[in-house]
Amino acid sequence: MIGNILTIVFFLLCPACVLWLCRRFPLLDKIGPVLILYIVGIIFGNLFHPSGMAGIQNVLSSATVPLAIPLMLFSCTFQRSKTKSQLIALLLGLAAVTLSVLAGYFLFGRNMEDGAKIGGMLTGVYTGGTINLASLKVMLDVPEETFILLNSFDMAVSFLYLTFLLSFGIRLFRRWLPVEAGADDQEVNGQEKEQPFKGLFTKQGLRDAGFLLAVDALIIGISAGLGLLAGDGAFMTVLILSLTTLGIAASFWKPLKKRKHGYDIGMYCIYVFSVVVASMADLRSLSISGSLNMLGYLTFVIFFSLLLEVLAAKPLKVDADTMTVSSVAYICSPPFVPMMAAAMKNKSVLAGGLSVGVVGYAVGNYLGFLIARLLETL
């Protein structure tokens, strides 16, 4: 019991400690709080295992992202000029994943039992998410042990993918591709960046936070209700779509727009999500014995699809942040989009990235099933 309480306290307060350290030490600030929290979370999760830790991780990881999405959208200013690049990034990501699965099949899949089915599952999970992976397991009649191993490899390699982006990938892409930050981000990343929570614990700050959280709770309640009405298979798609739509709509409401700290509170939720998700990576449980082709196939799809997107984004004039957040939305699913937007310090890509992820959820099962059947004929 005490161990579980201490675990909850650690997850909730660790981001505050990391933010304080980043403000105190410039080197840590350059590394960024998200990457630091990932490292701390992995270390914590592999050293400590209280009896109820898995339940705590599931609750916090499931609750923080829905809580954060509307809060971060409330202060966004949406630009029509970015719509074209977001649409291109959406189509580009789908094409990149599909081509990577097809190419990877000839390199790895042909040498595996159920290689075509695994290719279909990889298509589904890297255009949608885990829900698509689970659905395609049933649709394609994939053995339980194959599903478990594929899911384990996915978690491990996805962490490497995110670590690459957070450590130097973002900076690398910004040197290669154009950077188009929104005007509203300059304000967030300028004066407010130095002390993002300044004034939050004053009387007016707490009043603003209470108002924002009340609207946030209402949006979450409506979105969850719509998700439940849609059924289990479509719950996550409807939930994320509703949170995004209602969050964007609320951002145009003037009484809400003038309230401060919504973005900061939402970003703190994402910091909690980051350390919790990282702690779920159990490095000891990963066994690659006899499954090198599966690991190679999965790793190839993730990083080759990213490479294709980077190369194609240049002539198509897609900016670095839009390309990056689109890739994250497909490879890691929508819940990771706010985290990446926070790491890039660019909230203008948040709505577009979430939209890409929702489309991925919707098409993942169809595209995965079609690719599996296509691969079976090759």
C-alpha positions as CSV (number, residue, x, y, z in Angstrom):
1,M,0.0,0.0,0.0
2,I,2.7,2.4,1.0
3,G,4.7,1.5,-2.2
4,N,1.7,2.3,-4.4
5,I,1.2,5.7,-2.7
6,L,4.8,6.5,-3.2
7,T,4.6,5.4,-6.8
8,I,1.6,7.8,-7.4
9,V,3.5,10.6,-5.7
10,F,6.6,10.0,-7.8
11,F,4.6,10.0,-11.1
12,L,2.8,13.2,-10.2
13,L,5.7,15.2,-8.7
14,C,8.6,14.0,-10.9
15,P,7.7,16.4,-13.7
16,A,7.8,19.3,-11.3
17,C,11.3,18.3,-10.1
18,V,12.5,17.9,-13.6
19,L,11.1,21.3,-14.7
20,W,12.8,22.9,-11.7
21,L,16.1,21.3,-12.6
22,C,15.8,22.4,-16.3
23,R,15.2,26.0,-15.1
24,R,18.2,25.8,-12.8
25,F,20.7,24.1,-15.2
26,P,20.9,25.3,-18.8
27,L,22.3,22.0,-20.1
28,L,19.3,20.0,-18.9
29,D,17.0,22.6,-20.4
30,K,18.7,22.0,-23.8
31,I,18.1,18.3,-23.4
32,G,14.4,19.0,-22.7
33,P,12.1,17.8,-19.9
34,V,10.4,15.2,-22.1
35,L,13.5,13.2,-22.9
36,I,14.7,13.5,-19.3
37,L,11.4,12.2,-18.0
38,Y,11.6,9.3,-20.5
39,I,15.0,8.3,-19.1
40,V,13.9,8.7,-15.5
41,G,10.7,6.7,-16.2
42,I,12.6,3.8,-17.9
43,I,15.0,3.6,-14.9
44,F,12.2,3.8,-12.3
45,G,10.1,1.2,-14.1
46,N,12.9,-1.3,-14.4
47,L,14.1,-0.9,-10.8
48,F,10.8,-0.7,-8.8
49,H,7.8,-3.0,-9.1
50,P,5.2,-2.4,-6.4
51,S,2.3,-4.8,-6.5
52,G,-0.2,-2.3,-7.9
53,M,2.1,-0.5,-10.2
54,A,0.5,-1.8,-13.4
55,G,-2.9,-0.5,-12.4
56,I,-1.5,2.9,-11.5
57,Q,0.3,3.1,-14.8
58,N,-2.9,2.2,-16.8
59,V,-5.0,4.7,-14.9
60,L,-2.6,7.6,-15.2
61,S,-1.6,7.0,-18.8
62,S,-5.3,6.7,-19.8
63,A,-6.4,9.8,-17.9
64,T,-3.7,12.4,-18.6
65,V,-3.9,12.6,-22.4
66,P,-7.7,13.2,-22.5
67,L,-7.3,15.7,-19.8
68,A,-4.5,17.5,-21.6
69,I,-5.9,17.7,-25.2
70,P,-8.7,20.3,-24.7
71,L,-6.5,22.3,-22.3
72,M,-3.7,22.6,-24.8
73,L,-6.2,23.4,-27.6
74,F,-7.9,26.2,-25.7
75,S,-5.1,28.7,-26.3
76,C,-4.3,27.7,-29.9
77,T,-4.8,30.1,-32.9
78,F,-5.7,28.1,-36.0
79,Q,-4.2,29.1,-39.4
80,R,-5.7,28.2,-42.8
81,S,-2.3,28.4,-44.3
82,K,-1.2,25.2,-42.5
83,T,-4.2,23.1,-43.8
84,K,-2.6,22.2,-47.1
85,S,0.7,21.0,-45.5
86,Q,-1.2,19.0,-42.9
87,L,-3.2,17.3,-45.6
88,I,-0.1,16.5,-47.6
89,A,1.6,15.2,-44.4
90,L,-1.5,13.0,-43.7
91,L,-1.4,11.4,-47.2
92,L,2.4,11.2,-47.2
93,G,2.5,9.3,-43.9
94,L,0.0,6.7,-45.1
95,A,2.0,6.2,-48.3
96,A,5.3,6.0,-46.4
97,V,4.0,3.3,-44.0
98,T,2.4,1.3,-46.8
99,L,5.5,1.4,-49.0
100,S,7.7,0.5,-46.0
101,V,5.6,-2.6,-45.1
102,L,5.7,-3.7,-48.8
103,A,9.5,-3.2,-49.0
104,G,10.1,-4.8,-45.6
105,Y,8.1,-7.9,-46.6
106,F,10.6,-8.7,-49.3
107,L,13.5,-8.2,-46.9
108,F,12.1,-9.9,-43.8
109,G,8.5,-11.0,-44.1
110,R,9.1,-13.7,-46.7
111,N,11.4,-15.5,-44.3
112,M,8.7,-15.7,-41.5
113,E,5.8,-17.8,-40.8
114,D,2.6,-15.7,-41.1
115,G,4.8,-12.9,-42.7
116,A,1.9,-11.5,-44.7
117,K,-0.3,-11.3,-41.6
118,I,2.4,-9.6,-39.7
119,G,2.8,-7.1,-42.5
120,G,-0.9,-6.4,-42.3
121,M,-0.7,-5.9,-38.5
122,L,2.3,-3.6,-38.9
123,T,0.3,-1.5,-41.4
124,G,-2.6,-1.2,-39.0
125,V,-0.6,-0.4,-35.9
126,Y,1.6,2.2,-37.7
127,T,-1.3,4.0,-39.3
128,G,-3.6,3.6,-36.3
129,G,-2.6,2.3,-32.9
130,T,-2.7,-0.7,-30.6
131,I,-6.5,-0.9,-31.0
132,N,-6.0,-1.6,-34.7
133,L,-3.2,-4.2,-33.9
134,A,-5.6,-6.0,-31.6
135,S,-8.5,-5.8,-34.2
136,L,-6.3,-7.2,-37.0
137,K,-5.1,-10.0,-34.8
138,V,-8.7,-11.3,-34.7
139,M,-9.5,-10.4,-38.3
140,L,-6.4,-12.3,-39.6
141,D,-6.4,-15.1,-37.1
142,V,-2.9,-14.4,-35.8
143,P,-1.6,-16.7,-33.0
144,E,-1.5,-15.3,-29.5
145,E,2.2,-15.7,-29.0
146,T,2.9,-13.8,-32.3
147,F,0.7,-11.0,-31.2
148,I,2.4,-10.7,-27.8
149,L,5.9,-10.7,-29.3
150,L,5.0,-8.2,-31.9
151,N,3.4,-5.9,-29.4
152,S,6.5,-6.2,-27.1
153,F,8.9,-5.4,-30.0
154,D,6.6,-2.4,-31.0
155,M,6.9,-0.9,-27.5
156,A,10.7,-1.3,-27.4
157,V,11.4,0.0,-30.9
158,S,8.8,2.8,-30.6
159,F,10.7,4.0,-27.5
160,L,13.9,4.1,-29.6
161,Y,12.1,6.0,-32.3
162,L,10.8,8.6,-29.8
163,T,14.2,8.9,-28.1
164,F,15.8,9.6,-31.5
165,L,13.3,12.3,-32.3
166,L,13.5,13.9,-28.8
167,S,17.3,13.8,-28.6
168,F,18.4,15.2,-32.0
169,G,15.8,14.2,-34.6
170,I,13.7,17.3,-34.2
171,R,16.7,19.6,-34.6
172,L,18.0,17.6,-37.5
173,F,14.7,17.9,-39.4
174,R,14.5,21.6,-38.7
175,R,17.8,22.1,-40.4
176,W,16.7,20.1,-43.5
177,L,13.1,21.2,-43.8
178,P,11.4,24.7,-43.5
179,V,10.3,25.8,-40.0
180,E,6.9,27.5,-39.8
181,A,5.9,28.3,-36.2
182,G,2.6,30.1,-35.7
183,A,2.6,33.6,-34.3
184,D,0.8,32.5,-31.2
185,D,3.8,30.2,-30.4
186,Q,6.1,33.1,-30.2
187,E,4.2,34.4,-27.3
188,V,4.2,31.1,-25.5
189,N,7.8,30.4,-26.2
190,G,8.9,33.9,-25.5
191,Q,7.9,35.6,-22.3
192,E,5.8,32.8,-20.9
193,K,8.4,30.2,-21.6
194,E,10.7,31.5,-18.9
195,Q,8.1,31.1,-16.1
196,P,5.2,29.1,-17.6
197,F,3.4,28.6,-14.3
198,K,3.9,32.2,-13.0
199,G,0.8,33.5,-11.4
200,L,-1.0,30.1,-11.4
201,F,-1.2,29.9,-7.6
202,T,-2.5,33.4,-7.1
203,K,-6.2,34.0,-6.5
204,Q,-6.9,35.0,-10.1
205,G,-4.7,32.2,-11.4
206,L,-6.5,29.5,-9.4
207,R,-9.9,31.0,-10.5
208,D,-8.8,30.8,-14.2
209,A,-7.5,27.2,-13.7
210,G,-10.8,26.2,-12.0
211,F,-12.8,27.6,-14.9
212,L,-10.6,25.9,-17.5
213,L,-10.7,22.6,-15.7
214,A,-14.5,22.7,-15.4
215,V,-14.9,23.2,-19.2
216,D,-12.3,20.5,-19.7
217,A,-14.2,18.1,-17.6
218,L,-17.4,18.9,-19.5
219,I,-15.7,18.2,-22.8
220,I,-14.2,14.9,-21.5
221,G,-17.6,13.8,-20.2
222,I,-19.3,14.5,-23.5
223,S,-16.6,12.9,-25.5
224,A,-16.5,9.8,-23.3
225,G,-20.3,9.5,-23.6
226,L,-20.1,9.7,-27.4
227,G,-17.4,7.1,-27.4
228,L,-19.4,4.7,-25.3
229,L,-22.4,5.1,-27.6
230,A,-20.1,4.3,-30.6
231,G,-19.1,1.0,-29.0
232,D,-15.8,-0.6,-27.9
233,G,-14.4,-0.9,-31.4
234,A,-14.8,2.8,-32.1
235,F,-14.4,4.2,-28.6
236,M,-10.9,5.6,-28.9
237,T,-11.4,7.0,-32.4
238,V,-14.6,8.8,-31.3
239,L,-13.1,10.0,-28.0
240,I,-10.0,11.6,-29.6
241,L,-12.1,13.1,-32.4
242,S,-14.6,14.5,-30.0
243,L,-11.9,15.9,-27.7
244,T,-10.2,17.6,-30.6
245,T,-13.4,19.0,-32.2
246,L,-14.8,20.3,-28.9
247,G,-11.5,21.7,-27.8
248,I,-11.0,23.6,-31.1
249,A,-14.6,24.9,-30.9
250,A,-14.1,26.1,-27.3
251,S,-10.9,27.9,-28.3
252,F,-13.1,30.5,-30.1
253,W,-15.1,31.3,-27.0
254,K,-13.8,34.6,-25.7
255,P,-14.5,34.0,-22.0
256,L,-12.3,30.9,-22.3
257,K,-9.7,32.4,-24.6
258,K,-8.7,35.1,-22.1
259,R,-8.0,32.6,-19.3
260,K,-4.3,31.9,-18.7
261,H,-2.5,28.7,-17.9
262,G,-4.6,26.2,-19.8
263,Y,-1.7,25.2,-22.1
264,D,0.7,25.0,-19.1
265,I,-1.6,22.7,-17.1
266,G,-2.2,20.5,-20.2
267,M,1.5,20.3,-20.8
268,Y,2.1,19.2,-17.2
269,C,-0.4,16.4,-17.8
270,I,1.7,15.3,-20.8
271,Y,4.9,15.4,-18.7
272,V,3.1,13.0,-16.3
273,F,2.1,10.8,-19.2
274,S,5.7,10.8,-20.5
275,V,7.2,9.5,-17.2
276,V,4.4,7.0,-16.7
277,V,4.6,5.5,-20.3
278,A,8.4,5.3,-20.1
279,S,8.1,3.3,-16.8
280,M,6.0,0.7,-18.7
281,A,8.9,-0.4,-20.8
282,D,10.0,-3.6,-19.1
283,L,13.4,-4.3,-20.8
284,R,13.8,-7.6,-19.0
285,S,10.7,-9.2,-20.6
286,L,11.9,-8.7,-24.1
287,S,13.1,-11.8,-25.8
288,I,14.4,-11.8,-29.3
289,S,15.5,-15.4,-29.5
290,G,14.3,-16.8,-32.8
291,S,12.5,-13.6,-33.8
292,L,15.1,-11.5,-35.4
293,N,13.2,-11.3,-38.7
294,M,10.1,-9.9,-36.9
295,L,12.2,-7.4,-35.0
296,G,14.0,-6.4,-38.3
297,Y,10.7,-6.1,-40.1
298,L,9.2,-3.9,-37.5
299,T,12.3,-1.7,-37.1
300,F,12.6,-1.3,-40.8
301,V,8.9,-0.1,-41.2
302,I,9.3,2.5,-38.4
303,F,12.5,4.1,-39.5
304,F,12.2,3.6,-43.3
305,S,8.8,5.2,-43.3
306,L,10.3,8.2,-41.3
307,L,13.1,8.4,-43.9
308,L,10.6,8.4,-46.8
309,E,8.5,11.2,-45.1
310,V,11.6,13.3,-44.5
311,L,12.8,13.0,-48.1
312,A,9.4,13.6,-49.6
313,A,8.6,16.6,-47.4
314,K,11.3,18.7,-48.9
315,P,10.0,18.9,-52.5
316,L,6.4,18.9,-51.2
317,K,7.2,21.9,-49.0
318,V,6.0,20.4,-45.7
319,D,7.5,22.1,-42.7
320,A,9.6,20.1,-40.2
321,D,7.3,20.2,-37.3
322,T,4.2,19.2,-39.3
323,M,6.1,16.3,-40.8
324,T,7.4,15.1,-37.5
325,V,4.1,15.3,-35.6
326,S,2.4,13.5,-38.5
327,S,4.9,10.6,-38.3
328,V,4.5,10.4,-34.5
329,A,0.7,10.3,-34.9
330,Y,0.9,7.3,-37.2
331,I,3.8,5.4,-35.5
332,C,2.9,6.1,-31.8
333,S,-0.9,7.0,-32.2
334,P,-2.6,10.3,-31.2
335,P,-2.0,10.2,-27.4
336,F,1.7,10.9,-28.2
337,V,1.0,14.0,-30.3
338,P,0.6,16.5,-27.4
339,M,3.8,15.2,-25.9
340,M,5.7,15.8,-29.2
341,A,4.1,19.2,-29.6
342,A,5.3,20.1,-26.1
343,A,8.8,18.8,-26.9
344,M,8.9,20.9,-30.1
345,K,7.5,23.9,-28.2
346,N,5.1,24.4,-31.1
347,K,1.4,24.1,-30.2
348,S,0.3,25.1,-33.8
349,V,0.8,21.5,-34.9
350,L,-1.3,20.0,-32.2
351,A,-4.7,20.0,-33.9
352,G,-3.3,18.8,-37.2
353,G,-1.4,16.0,-35.6
354,L,-4.4,14.8,-33.7
355,S,-6.4,14.8,-36.9
356,V,-3.8,12.7,-38.7
357,G,-4.0,10.2,-35.8
358,V,-7.7,10.0,-35.9
359,V,-7.7,9.3,-39.6
360,G,-5.1,6.6,-39.0
361,Y,-7.4,5.0,-36.4
362,A,-10.2,5.0,-38.9
363,V,-8.3,3.5,-41.9
364,G,-5.9,1.3,-40.0
365,N,-8.1,-1.9,-40.0
366,Y,-9.1,-1.6,-43.6
367,L,-5.6,-0.8,-44.9
368,G,-4.0,-3.5,-42.7
369,F,-6.4,-6.2,-43.9
370,L,-6.0,-5.3,-47.6
371,I,-2.2,-5.2,-47.3
372,A,-2.2,-8.7,-45.6
373,R,-4.3,-10.1,-48.4
374,L,-2.0,-8.4,-51.0
375,L,1.1,-9.8,-49.4
376,E,-0.3,-13.3,-49.5
377,T,-0.4,-13.1,-53.3
378,L,3.2,-12.0,-53.7
